[in-house]
């Protein structure tokens, strides 16, 4: 067991630096009253085991579903949809257990993954365009609503959401481009997503003033 003289805590794992102050640890030679720091490696190992277990069960389950789909094929490879769903939940699990990933990144990745999942399902089931006409711009509107809620809840740090707002503007502009190339055939929801995204970003820049400009400088180094 190692001990940090500065923080007066004992470290239960075998790290050589204090996780609180980064000081070099000393080997504790005697028992004394001090706050014990939890064994963080045990939690990491447990989460890694859960991820590996899910991977194993997912591969077995998907293989069984492919066999069932092959033996009972009626024109639709629905096992591909289940495979995409399994992959999406795996990505969600990996991002959830990685402490170095911020919640904004997790939200964006999950939204993108869900949209791609729905588009793939639309194509597998016989493409009708509902995934790009409704789900894609609908996800952008949902993301805008999420950003607005987070800005209200975390009012002291609202400028940090400007990057997400810029992302929604670019994504909604991409929907308009898809409409121009006739990939999207019903553009009403896409224009609504673009209007909401622009209004939110413009409002943030106008009312945020110096804080918003400082955040933009920090993000883009200008």
C-alpha positions as CSV (number, residue, x, y, z in Angstrom):
1,X,0.0,0.0,0.0
2,X,1.3,3.5,-0.9
3,X,0.7,6.7,0.9
4,X,0.6,10.4,-0.2
5,X,2.2,12.6,2.5
6,X,0.7,15.7,1.1
7,X,-3.0,14.6,0.9
8,X,-2.6,12.2,3.8
9,X,-4.4,9.4,2.0
10,X,-3.6,5.8,1.3
11,X,-3.8,4.4,-2.2
12,X,-5.1,0.9,-2.6
13,X,-3.9,0.2,-6.1
14,X,-0.3,0.1,-7.4
15,X,-0.1,3.5,-9.0
16,X,3.1,5.5,-8.3
17,X,1.6,9.0,-8.2
18,X,-1.2,10.4,-6.2
19,X,-4.5,10.7,-8.2
20,X,-5.4,13.8,-6.3
21,X,-2.2,16.0,-6.4
22,X,0.1,13.9,-8.7
23,X,2.8,13.8,-6.1
24,X,5.1,10.8,-6.0
25,X,3.8,8.2,-3.5
26,X,5.7,6.5,-0.7
27,X,5.3,3.0,0.5
28,X,3.3,3.0,3.7
29,X,5.4,1.3,6.4
30,X,2.8,1.4,9.2
31,X,-0.9,1.5,9.7
32,X,-2.3,4.9,10.5
33,X,-5.7,6.6,10.3
34,X,-6.1,8.1,6.9
35,X,-8.7,8.2,4.2
36,X,-8.3,5.3,1.8
37,X,-8.5,6.1,-1.9
38,X,-10.6,3.5,-3.8
39,X,-9.0,1.0,-6.2
40,X,-9.9,2.6,-9.5
41,X,-8.4,-0.2,-11.5
42,X,-10.9,-2.6,-10.2
43,X,-13.8,-0.5,-11.6
44,X,-12.0,-0.2,-14.9
45,X,-11.5,-4.0,-15.1
46,X,-15.2,-4.6,-14.3
47,X,-16.3,-2.2,-17.1
48,X,-13.9,-3.8,-19.5
49,X,-15.2,-7.2,-18.6
50,X,-18.8,-6.0,-19.3
51,X,-17.8,-4.7,-22.7
52,X,-16.1,-8.0,-23.6
53,X,-19.1,-10.0,-22.4
54,X,-21.4,-7.9,-24.5
55,X,-19.2,-8.3,-27.5
56,X,-19.2,-12.1,-27.1
57,X,-23.0,-12.3,-26.6
58,X,-23.6,-9.9,-29.5
59,X,-21.5,-11.9,-31.9
60,X,-23.2,-15.2,-30.9
61,X,-26.7,-13.6,-31.0
62,X,-26.1,-12.0,-34.5
63,X,-24.7,-15.3,-35.9
64,X,-27.9,-17.1,-34.7
65,X,-30.1,-14.4,-36.2
66,X,-28.3,-14.6,-39.5
67,X,-28.9,-18.4,-39.6
68,X,-32.6,-18.0,-38.7
69,X,-33.0,-15.2,-41.3
70,X,-31.3,-17.4,-44.0
71,X,-33.5,-20.5,-43.2
72,X,-36.6,-18.4,-43.2
73,X,-35.8,-15.8,-45.9
74,X,-38.8,-14.0,-47.3
75,X,-37.2,-11.2,-49.3
76,X,-35.9,-9.1,-46.4
77,X,-32.6,-9.5,-44.7
78,X,-33.9,-8.3,-41.3
79,X,-30.8,-9.8,-39.6
80,X,-28.8,-6.9,-41.1
81,X,-31.0,-4.4,-39.1
82,X,-30.5,-6.4,-35.9
83,X,-26.7,-6.3,-36.6
84,X,-26.7,-2.6,-37.0
85,X,-28.7,-2.2,-33.8
86,X,-26.3,-4.4,-31.9
87,X,-23.4,-2.4,-33.3
88,X,-25.1,0.9,-32.2
89,X,-25.6,-0.3,-28.7
90,X,-22.0,-1.5,-28.6
91,X,-20.7,2.0,-29.6
92,X,-23.0,3.5,-27.0
93,X,-21.7,1.2,-24.3
94,X,-18.0,2.0,-25.2
95,X,-18.6,5.7,-25.1
96,X,-20.5,5.5,-21.8
97,X,-17.7,3.7,-20.0
98,X,-14.9,5.9,-21.3
99,X,-14.4,8.6,-18.7
100,X,-12.3,10.8,-21.1
101,X,-15.3,11.3,-23.4
102,X,-17.3,14.4,-22.6
103,X,-21.1,14.2,-22.5
104,X,-21.4,16.5,-25.5
105,X,-19.4,14.1,-27.6
106,X,-21.5,11.2,-26.3
107,X,-24.7,12.9,-27.2
108,X,-23.5,13.8,-30.7
109,X,-22.2,10.3,-31.4
110,X,-25.4,8.7,-30.2
111,X,-27.6,11.0,-32.4
112,X,-25.4,10.3,-35.5
113,X,-25.4,6.6,-34.8
114,X,-29.2,6.5,-34.4
115,X,-29.7,8.4,-37.6
116,X,-27.4,6.1,-39.5
117,X,-29.2,3.1,-38.0
118,X,-32.6,4.4,-39.2
119,X,-31.2,5.2,-42.7
120,X,-29.7,1.7,-43.0
121,X,-33.0,0.1,-41.8
122,X,-34.9,2.2,-44.5
123,X,-32.6,0.9,-47.2
124,X,-32.7,-2.7,-46.0
125,X,-36.5,-2.8,-45.8
126,X,-36.9,-1.2,-49.2
127,X,-36.0,2.4,-49.5
128,X,-38.9,4.8,-49.3
129,X,-37.1,8.0,-48.2
130,X,-38.7,8.5,-44.8
131,X,-35.4,8.2,-43.0
132,X,-33.9,11.3,-44.8
133,X,-37.1,13.2,-45.2
134,X,-38.2,13.0,-41.6
135,X,-35.8,11.3,-39.3
136,X,-32.6,13.2,-40.3
137,X,-34.1,16.7,-39.9
138,X,-36.1,15.5,-36.9
139,X,-32.9,14.4,-35.2
140,X,-31.4,17.9,-35.8
141,X,-34.4,19.5,-34.2
142,X,-34.1,17.1,-31.3
143,X,-30.5,18.0,-30.9
144,X,-31.4,21.7,-30.9
145,X,-33.9,21.0,-28.1
146,X,-31.3,19.1,-26.2
147,X,-28.8,22.0,-26.6
148,X,-31.3,24.5,-25.4
149,X,-32.2,22.4,-22.3
150,X,-28.5,22.0,-21.5
151,X,-27.8,25.7,-21.8
152,X,-30.7,26.4,-19.4
153,X,-29.6,23.7,-16.9
154,X,-25.9,24.6,-17.1
155,X,-26.4,28.4,-17.4
156,X,-23.0,29.2,-15.9
157,X,-21.2,27.4,-18.7
158,X,-23.6,28.0,-21.7
159,X,-20.9,29.2,-24.1
160,X,-19.4,25.7,-24.3
161,X,-22.4,24.6,-26.4
162,X,-21.6,27.0,-29.3
163,X,-19.7,24.2,-31.1
164,X,-22.7,21.9,-31.0
165,X,-24.8,24.7,-32.3
166,X,-22.5,25.2,-35.3
167,X,-22.7,21.5,-35.9
168,X,-26.5,21.6,-36.1
169,X,-26.3,24.5,-38.5
170,X,-23.9,22.6,-40.8
171,X,-26.0,19.4,-40.5
172,X,-29.3,21.2,-41.4
173,X,-27.5,23.0,-44.3
174,X,-26.5,19.6,-45.5
175,X,-30.1,18.6,-45.5
176,X,-30.9,21.5,-47.8
177,X,-28.0,20.4,-50.1
178,X,-29.6,16.9,-50.2
179,X,-32.9,18.5,-51.2
180,X,-31.1,20.3,-54.0
181,X,-29.8,17.0,-55.2
182,X,-33.3,15.5,-54.9
183,X,-32.2,13.0,-52.2
184,X,-34.7,14.7,-49.8
185,X,-38.0,15.1,-51.6
186,X,-40.0,16.6,-48.7
187,X,-37.9,19.6,-47.5
188,X,-40.3,21.3,-45.1
189,X,-38.8,19.7,-41.9
190,X,-35.3,20.3,-43.3
191,X,-36.0,24.0,-43.7
192,X,-37.5,24.1,-40.2
193,X,-34.3,22.5,-38.8
194,X,-32.1,25.0,-40.6
195,X,-34.2,28.0,-39.4
196,X,-34.2,26.8,-35.7
197,X,-30.4,26.1,-35.8
198,X,-29.6,29.5,-37.3
199,X,-31.9,31.3,-34.8
200,X,-30.3,29.5,-31.8
201,X,-26.7,30.2,-33.0
202,X,-27.6,33.8,-33.9
203,X,-29.3,34.4,-30.5
204,X,-26.3,32.9,-28.7
205,X,-23.8,35.2,-30.6
206,X,-25.9,38.3,-30.1
207,X,-26.9,37.8,-26.4
208,X,-23.7,36.1,-25.5
209,X,-21.6,39.0,-26.8
210,X,-18.1,38.8,-25.2
211,X,-18.5,35.3,-23.7
212,X,-19.6,33.9,-27.1
213,X,-16.7,35.6,-28.9
214,X,-14.3,34.4,-26.3
215,X,-15.6,30.8,-26.7
216,X,-15.2,31.0,-30.5
217,X,-11.6,32.2,-30.1
218,X,-10.9,29.4,-27.7
219,X,-12.4,26.8,-30.0
220,X,-10.9,27.9,-33.3
221,X,-7.8,29.7,-32.0
222,X,-8.5,33.0,-33.8
